[in-house]
């Protein structure tokens, strides 16, 4: 009887994911700095960052000490950043499924989590939306040069094992760790796809989003900012600086010599 029930449950999960992942799937479109090669690349670089003590404590307080709740908050925050960063409300990320075997070791399955980020939703409601989407399943098909369903993977080392995910061809992996009273983060990536500076900016934008919601989790997603005034200035004035003085007496050919 149990076998029949398990079989029906697996079938219903497969039907759910077939429907959930049917139609045209969105791409993360993280604006690669270099052209994607035809073969898979290893994530050979990483960048460490840390959430401040106050930010970490605010998240732990909201999560009431639960590692799973911390993970939902960190995951929801990244989904919102990706929605704002890519301007696409349809977001897919890869998430490990927490699964301990009889020897108490972590066995990770990976599933694609597809979430619709609705700007008028509050962050609090969005956390529960993401939580309800997390169910077990799925063997991920492979592709020669990228992960088939998602480019970004998010995990919390307190409940997931990153080593079991090294086979994935995804572009970026966000790994978090609750280390005492603070939360530490790490972004692993390939230097053949991304410049170091842009990965650092991504970590800063992530912290900006968390800063925007920890004091009021009822904030609407549309009101959450990922660019602070200093970031806007850097983008608009520094990176977009195209004013240059030219000698008016030179010809066009002389200018390019």
Secondary structure as UniProt FT lines:
FT   HELIX           2..20
FT   STRAND          45..50
FT   HELIX           53..63
FT   TURN            64..65
FT   HELIX           67..86
FT   STRAND          90..97
FT   TURN            102..103
FT   STRAND          109..116
FT   TURN            119..120
FT   HELIX           123..133
FT   STRAND          152..156
FT   TURN            157..159
FT   HELIX           162..165
FT   TURN            166..167
FT   STRAND          172..179
FT   TURN            180..181
FT   STRAND          182..189
FT   TURN            191..193
FT   HELIX           196..213
FT   TURN            214..215
FT   TURN            217..218
FT   HELIX           221..223
FT   HELIX           229..233
FT   HELIX           234..238
FT   TURN            239..240
FT   TURN            248..249
FT   HELIX           252..255
//
